[in-house]
């Protein structure tokens, strides 16, 4: 099973990082590739929130995913639901852990490519790894600078 795993230190407290990075409707601000993010269903009970949401990328492709947030452990687990292609499956785990400098944010992606996907696995792994590192760096900069909160506030007003 292919796996991509990357961590980054963000100079903010874990709760802030967890809240911002799991605010799905804020993803078009945090991620360059998402042009739309819509919550389809939200269920909250105790320490958990289950979200079903839809994302749209720059090319107009749309897919649905499900995410379970553990607010106590600050762990988000997710999986892509429909359509799965270019994957046979995609499972994600994001963690936010206290670190001396703030928060260690780790993203783990376990997946299998659809057998019909034309690109070889090593190419996909390199592309996904570079993309994850770029996204984490962008999110770090936006959270540490306060830009993520400022842009979110502007989007609501």
Backbone as CSV, one residue per row, in Angstrom:
resi,resn,N_x,N_y,N_z,CA_x,CA_y,CA_z,C_x,C_y,C_z
1,UNK,0.846,-1.174,0.000,0.000,0.000,0.000,0.889,1.233,0.000
2,UNK,0.762,2.093,-0.998,1.530,3.332,-1.038,1.127,4.265,0.104
3,UNK,2.124,4.994,0.599,1.868,5.926,1.698,2.695,7.192,1.475
4,UNK,2.047,8.321,1.710,2.715,9.616,1.751,2.536,10.118,3.169
5,UNK,3.625,10.556,3.808,3.515,11.098,5.162,4.490,12.265,5.299
6,UNK,3.955,13.401,5.716,4.759,14.604,5.907,4.298,15.337,7.153
7,UNK,5.258,15.980,7.813,4.966,16.790,8.999,5.568,18.172,8.823
8,UNK,4.988,19.119,9.543,5.505,20.481,9.561,5.205,21.076,10.931
9,UNK,6.059,21.969,11.386,5.830,22.672,12.643,5.174,24.011,12.321
10,UNK,4.071,24.286,12.995,3.351,25.552,12.845,3.395,26.264,14.189
11,UNK,3.829,27.498,14.176,4.004,28.274,15.415,2.675,28.854,15.899
12,UNK,1.755,27.981,16.179,0.459,28.288,16.793,0.085,27.084,17.638
13,UNK,-0.851,27.273,18.545,-1.247,26.179,19.420,-2.022,25.110,18.648
14,UNK,-1.976,23.848,19.113,-2.625,22.749,18.386,-4.119,22.954,18.147
15,UNK,-4.837,23.509,19.116,-6.283,23.692,18.934,-6.572,24.642,17.773
16,UNK,-5.821,25.720,17.684,-6.014,26.675,16.582,-5.724,26.010,15.245
17,UNK,-4.618,25.278,15.159,-4.246,24.610,13.907,-5.302,23.571,13.534
18,UNK,-5.747,22.783,14.509,-6.766,21.759,14.252,-8.060,22.407,13.757
19,UNK,-8.488,23.464,14.430,-9.742,24.123,14.049,-9.665,24.718,12.648
20,UNK,-8.581,25.409,12.344,-8.457,26.049,11.029,-8.347,25.004,9.919
21,UNK,-7.522,23.989,10.114,-7.308,23.023,9.032,-8.480,22.073,8.824
22,UNK,-9.382,22.009,9.783,-10.562,21.158,9.621,-11.838,21.954,9.376
23,UNK,-11.697,23.236,9.119,-12.824,24.065,8.705,-12.909,23.950,7.184
24,UNK,-13.635,22.940,6.734,-13.673,22.571,5.314,-14.041,23.759,4.431
25,UNK,-14.975,24.554,4.861,-15.408,25.677,4.036,-14.309,26.728,3.877
26,UNK,-13.261,26.652,4.683,-12.105,27.559,4.587,-11.047,27.007,3.616
27,UNK,-11.201,25.794,3.154,-10.170,25.183,2.314,-9.847,25.947,1.042
28,UNK,-10.806,26.602,0.367,-10.407,27.398,-0.803,-9.435,28.538,-0.438
29,UNK,-9.405,28.947,0.818,-8.444,29.947,1.275,-7.106,29.283,1.600
30,UNK,-7.148,28.096,2.183,-5.933,27.422,2.634,-5.202,26.678,1.518
31,UNK,-5.952,26.096,0.584,-5.372,25.276,-0.479,-5.562,25.971,-1.819
32,UNK,-4.500,26.038,-2.599,-4.586,26.688,-3.909,-5.466,25.925,-4.890
33,UNK,-5.550,24.594,-4.750,-6.258,23.797,-5.751,-7.767,23.681,-5.530
34,UNK,-8.263,24.052,-4.365,-9.700,23.929,-4.120,-10.394,25.251,-4.407
35,UNK,-11.310,25.201,-5.346,-12.062,26.397,-5.697,-13.466,26.366,-5.107
36,UNK,-13.840,25.223,-4.561,-15.123,25.093,-3.904,-15.055,24.035,-2.823
37,UNK,-15.730,24.309,-1.712,-15.804,23.349,-0.607,-17.158,23.541,0.057
38,UNK,-17.909,22.463,0.134,-19.283,22.560,0.633,-19.562,21.404,1.590
39,UNK,-20.052,21.725,2.779,-20.467,20.702,3.741,-21.835,20.170,3.310
40,UNK,-21.942,18.868,3.136,-23.211,18.242,2.761,-23.960,17.720,3.981
41,UNK,-23.201,17.289,4.996,-23.822,16.776,6.221,-22.838,16.927,7.370
42,UNK,-23.360,17.319,8.534,-22.545,17.469,9.741,-23.282,16.834,10.899
43,UNK,-22.609,15.898,11.574,-23.161,15.255,12.763,-22.141,15.426,13.882
44,UNK,-22.570,16.021,14.986,-21.669,16.203,16.122,-22.259,15.536,17.342
45,UNK,-21.401,14.798,18.049,-21.820,14.175,19.301,-20.591,14.040,20.180
46,UNK,-20.613,14.707,21.317,-19.491,14.634,22.237,-18.219,15.140,21.599
47,UNK,-17.188,14.323,21.664,-15.884,14.742,21.165,-15.716,14.568,19.662
48,UNK,-16.720,14.004,18.969,-16.588,13.697,17.551,-17.513,14.532,16.678
49,UNK,-17.023,14.831,15.486,-17.842,15.424,14.432,-17.594,14.631,13.169
50,UNK,-18.678,14.221,12.514,-18.575,13.533,11.221,-19.068,14.495,10.149
51,UNK,-18.240,14.674,9.131,-18.573,15.582,8.038,-18.602,14.811,6.723
52,UNK,-19.582,15.098,5.919,-19.584,14.677,4.528,-19.517,15.967,3.739
53,UNK,-18.588,16.029,2.795,-18.393,17.293,2.086,-18.016,17.046,0.634
54,UNK,-18.117,18.111,-0.126,-17.809,18.060,-1.550,-16.735,19.089,-1.843
55,UNK,-15.739,18.693,-2.622,-14.673,19.601,-3.034,-14.691,19.747,-4.545
56,UNK,-14.292,20.926,-5.008,-14.177,21.197,-6.438,-12.801,21.796,-6.681
57,UNK,-12.091,21.264,-7.680,-10.764,21.788,-7.983,-10.827,22.824,-9.106
58,UNK,-9.665,23.345,-9.490,-9.584,24.405,-10.500,-10.127,23.954,-11.849
59,UNK,-10.017,22.657,-12.145,-10.501,22.136,-13.426,-12.005,21.878,-13.412
60,UNK,-12.649,22.063,-12.270,-14.081,21.834,-12.157,-14.458,20.425,-11.754
61,UNK,-13.470,19.571,-11.480,-13.755,18.208,-11.013,-14.260,18.268,-9.581
62,UNK,-15.259,17.477,-9.285,-15.889,17.464,-7.966,-15.883,16.047,-7.421
63,UNK,-15.663,15.930,-6.108,-15.742,14.630,-5.443,-16.244,14.816,-4.021
64,UNK,-16.734,13.712,-3.457,-17.283,13.728,-2.099,-16.354,12.926,-1.191
65,UNK,-16.192,13.436,0.026,-15.366,12.762,1.030,-16.090,12.777,2.364
66,UNK,-15.616,11.922,3.248,-16.140,11.880,4.608,-14.965,12.067,5.562
67,UNK,-15.209,12.785,6.658,-14.147,13.105,7.617,-14.695,12.949,9.024
68,UNK,-13.928,12.301,9.885,-14.280,12.163,11.290,-13.262,12.948,12.102
69,UNK,-13.740,13.916,12.851,-12.883,14.748,13.688,-12.980,14.287,15.131
70,UNK,-11.844,13.996,15.718,-11.757,13.687,17.138,-11.195,14.939,17.793
71,UNK,-12.079,15.736,18.379,-11.688,17.033,18.934,-10.799,16.887,20.169
72,UNK,-10.914,15.775,20.872,-10.102,15.570,22.077,-8.655,15.207,21.717
73,UNK,-8.485,14.273,20.793,-7.140,13.837,20.390,-6.545,14.707,19.276
74,UNK,-7.376,15.585,18.695,-6.991,16.440,17.562,-6.455,15.607,16.395
75,UNK,-7.302,14.641,16.006,-7.018,13.754,14.884,-8.209,13.798,13.937
76,UNK,-7.911,13.909,12.662,-8.946,13.842,11.631,-8.630,12.645,10.740
77,UNK,-9.616,11.774,10.560,-9.468,10.667,9.624,-10.495,10.876,8.527
78,UNK,-10.099,10.552,7.310,-10.985,10.840,6.182,-10.799,9.800,5.095
79,UNK,-11.791,9.742,4.226,-11.660,8.925,3.033,-12.459,9.531,1.903
80,UNK,-11.908,9.394,0.728,-12.595,9.844,-0.474,-13.673,8.820,-0.775
81,UNK,-14.883,9.326,-1.119,-16.000,8.422,-1.356,-16.377,8.291,-2.825
82,UNK,-16.654,9.415,-3.461,-17.218,9.311,-4.801,-16.983,10.583,-5.581
83,UNK,-16.478,10.514,-6.788,-15.876,9.333,-7.397,-14.495,9.065,-6.800
84,UNK,-14.107,7.813,-6.782,-12.803,7.421,-6.252,-11.665,7.689,-7.242
85,UNK,-11.942,7.532,-8.523,-10.899,7.676,-9.544,-10.196,9.016,-9.404
86,UNK,-8.909,9.050,-9.406,-7.928,8.100,-9.924,-7.459,7.060,-8.905
87,UNK,-8.152,6.947,-7.792,-7.767,6.009,-6.743,-8.708,4.811,-6.705
88,UNK,-8.212,3.696,-6.196,-9.068,2.575,-5.825,-9.610,2.859,-4.425
89,UNK,-8.770,3.498,-3.601,-9.194,4.050,-2.312,-8.179,5.099,-1.885
90,UNK,-8.620,6.013,-1.026,-7.761,7.059,-0.470,-8.192,7.277,0.971
91,UNK,-7.310,6.978,1.910,-7.560,7.175,3.341,-6.538,8.188,3.853
92,UNK,-7.017,9.115,4.658,-6.162,10.174,5.185,-6.238,10.217,6.703
93,UNK,-5.140,10.633,7.310,-5.118,10.883,8.742,-4.283,12.140,8.962
94,UNK,-4.886,13.110,9.631,-4.188,14.346,9.974,-4.143,14.434,11.488
95,UNK,-2.966,14.713,12.023,-2.832,14.867,13.470,-2.203,16.218,13.791
96,UNK,-2.593,16.754,14.923,-2.007,17.982,15.462,-1.522,17.660,16.865
97,UNK,-0.199,17.728,17.070,0.395,17.406,18.362,1.164,18.612,18.883
98,UNK,1.097,18.820,20.188,1.870,19.895,20.800,3.352,19.651,20.568
99,UNK,4.063,20.713,20.221,5.507,20.684,20.027,6.073,21.925,20.719
100,UNK,7.352,21.915,21.059,7.925,23.089,21.749,7.674,24.417,21.017
101,UNK,7.675,24.365,19.682,7.486,25.590,18.893,6.022,25.883,18.586
102,UNK,5.107,24.993,18.946,3.687,25.183,18.629,2.996,23.867,18.367
103,UNK,2.851,23.525,17.072,2.119,22.319,16.683,2.883,21.555,15.620
104,UNK,2.987,20.247,15.819,3.488,19.366,14.763,2.257,18.824,14.054
105,UNK,2.082,19.246,12.816,0.952,18.794,12.007,1.464,17.726,11.043
106,UNK,0.884,16.518,11.123,1.304,15.397,10.282,0.127,14.947,9.429
107,UNK,0.399,14.764,8.157,-0.599,14.232,7.231,-0.092,12.898,6.702
108,UNK,-0.954,11.891,6.782,-0.655,10.566,6.253,-1.729,10.214,5.229
109,UNK,-1.292,9.803,4.055,-2.220,9.397,2.998,-1.885,7.965,2.590
110,UNK,-2.816,7.052,2.801,-2.692,5.669,2.353,-3.665,5.487,1.193
111,UNK,-3.191,4.898,0.103,-4.044,4.814,-1.080,-3.581,3.696,-1.999
112,UNK,-4.420,3.394,-2.945,-4.085,2.548,-4.087,-4.606,3.283,-5.315
113,UNK,-3.840,3.271,-6.368,-4.300,3.867,-7.618,-5.266,2.922,-8.329
114,UNK,-6.204,3.499,-9.027,-7.073,2.715,-9.897,-6.178,2.053,-10.952
115,UNK,-6.397,0.772,-11.231,-5.551,0.084,-12.231,-5.580,0.759,-13.609
116,UNK,-6.638,1.497,-13.907,-6.750,2.171,-15.207,-6.002,3.501,-15.249
117,UNK,-5.504,3.972,-14.085,-4.810,5.262,-14.077,-3.501,5.134,-14.860
118,UNK,-3.243,6.031,-15.799,-2.117,5.845,-16.720,-0.725,6.119,-16.133
119,UNK,-0.595,6.974,-15.128,0.727,7.326,-14.620,1.264,6.241,-13.697
120,UNK,2.558,5.954,-13.793,3.148,4.934,-12.910,3.209,5.431,-11.465
121,UNK,3.159,4.485,-10.545,3.129,4.799,-9.119,4.280,5.710,-8.678
122,UNK,5.530,5.474,-9.073,6.611,6.367,-8.619,6.388,7.831,-9.013
123,UNK,5.829,8.061,-10.176,5.533,9.432,-10.622,4.453,10.039,-9.740
124,UNK,3.426,9.261,-9.459,2.324,9.732,-8.610,2.828,10.017,-7.188
125,UNK,3.646,9.117,-6.648,4.194,9.323,-5.302,5.009,10.605,-5.233
126,UNK,5.863,10.837,-6.210,6.671,12.063,-6.224,5.785,13.303,-6.298
127,UNK,4.779,13.258,-7.160,3.884,14.399,-7.334,3.073,14.663,-6.057
128,UNK,2.531,13.586,-5.461,1.730,13.756,-4.242,2.589,14.226,-3.072
129,UNK,3.799,13.709,-2.955,4.687,14.114,-1.877,5.034,15.599,-2.004
130,UNK,5.414,16.030,-3.196,5.743,17.453,-3.417,4.527,18.330,-3.152
131,UNK,3.376,17.877,-3.578,2.138,18.636,-3.409,1.782,18.778,-1.923
132,UNK,1.955,17.705,-1.160,1.661,17.749,0.275,2.603,18.716,0.979
133,UNK,3.883,18.656,0.663,4.854,19.568,1.285,4.511,21.017,0.959
134,UNK,4.154,21.288,-0.293,3.775,22.647,-0.703,2.524,23.116,0.042
135,UNK,1.517,22.244,0.133,0.286,22.614,0.842,0.561,22.889,2.316
136,UNK,1.345,22.042,2.957,1.637,22.257,4.375,2.387,23.565,4.585
137,UNK,3.316,23.882,3.710,4.062,25.139,3.835,3.133,26.343,3.644
138,UNK,2.249,26.276,2.652,1.290,27.368,2.427,0.373,27.554,3.636
139,UNK,-0.105,26.445,4.188,-0.993,26.523,5.353,-0.241,27.098,6.543
140,UNK,0.987,26.654,6.750,1.819,27.190,7.835,1.917,28.712,7.719
141,UNK,2.255,29.193,6.528,2.410,30.631,6.314,1.101,31.376,6.550
142,UNK,0.002,30.820,6.069,-1.289,31.500,6.218,-1.762,31.510,7.665
143,UNK,-1.496,30.450,8.415,-1.902,30.414,9.824,-0.998,31.312,10.655
144,UNK,0.310,31.193,10.492,1.241,31.978,11.307,1.114,33.475,11.059
145,UNK,0.811,33.863,9.834,0.681,35.293,9.510,-0.672,35.865,9.911
146,UNK,-1.635,34.988,10.236,-2.986,35.439,10.542,-3.839,35.603,9.293
147,UNK,-3.256,35.355,8.127,-3.975,35.522,6.868,-5.166,34.577,6.764
148,UNK,-5.052,33.350,7.274,-6.144,32.392,7.187,-7.370,32.915,7.920
149,UNK,-7.179,33.465,9.120,-8.309,34.000,9.878,-8.847,35.284,9.253
150,UNK,-7.953,36.134,8.752,-8.378,37.385,8.123,-9.210,37.116,6.864
151,UNK,-8.716,36.223,6.012,-9.450,35.914,4.781,-10.780,35.233,5.058
152,UNK,-10.807,34.379,6.096,-12.070,33.721,6.470,-13.073,34.749,6.957
153,UNK,-12.619,35.717,7.743,-13.522,36.766,8.255,-14.041,37.621,7.099
154,UNK,-13.189,37.921,6.133,-13.615,38.713,4.969,-14.632,37.947,4.113
155,UNK,-14.457,36.636,4.023,-15.358,35.820,3.214,-16.756,35.787,3.794
156,UNK,-16.878,35.903,5.122,-18.194,35.861,5.771,-18.863,37.236,5.739
157,UNK,-18.075,38.277,5.697,-18.700,39.621,5.737,-19.124,40.112,4.384
